[in-house]
């Protein structure tokens, strides 16, 4: 993967494309090799190597998102059978933290990309919409990862979020319109003012938890 003194051109291109630093790319490449078992590509079963994902309530959705061609910016629908390191970096870039030197336009684009990734996780049929119940599940599953929040409290908050979503969606409809689901534009309005950056993180990027796994 090169050194800090001589960055190969291909690594510089990856850095420019994803926003990661050389050090971050080198770290992610080591992680990629661990997950893939030193193979050039990762398949869905490769994620079985990640203990931190085993009991994650949205494990299947997270894994699926890595192979979603919309997230890979390859096609408007469909799933890839496997992903290479560049694909892996593309997906990980959605989880990249906000940088202090970003201007308002960059911040807005960054936030929208994160929310688009989250929206795609629940729009599994690629129709550009998710139902109110699916949205409720989004909120509850995100809250369920908070160790300081009881399950009943998470359910109550999720119920309230669903009711708020319904008022946003139905409230802006014309009298002759039929409710068909939450669009991405609706989704953006619902998450307005919420710090999505703290909600989207990936603990399984840490090297230590699976350093002993081969």
Secondary structure, 3 states (H helix, E strand, C coil): CCCCCCCCHHHHHHHHHHCCCHHHHHHHHHHHHHHHCCCCCECHHHHHHCHHHHCCCCHHHHHHHHHECCCCCCCCCCECCCECHHHHHHHHHHHCCCCCCCCHHHHHHHHHHHHHHHHHHHCCCCCCCECHHHHHHHHHHHHCCCCCCCHHHHHHHHHHHHHHHHHHHHHCCCCCCCCCCECHHHHHHHCCCCCHHHHCCCHHHCCHHHCCCC
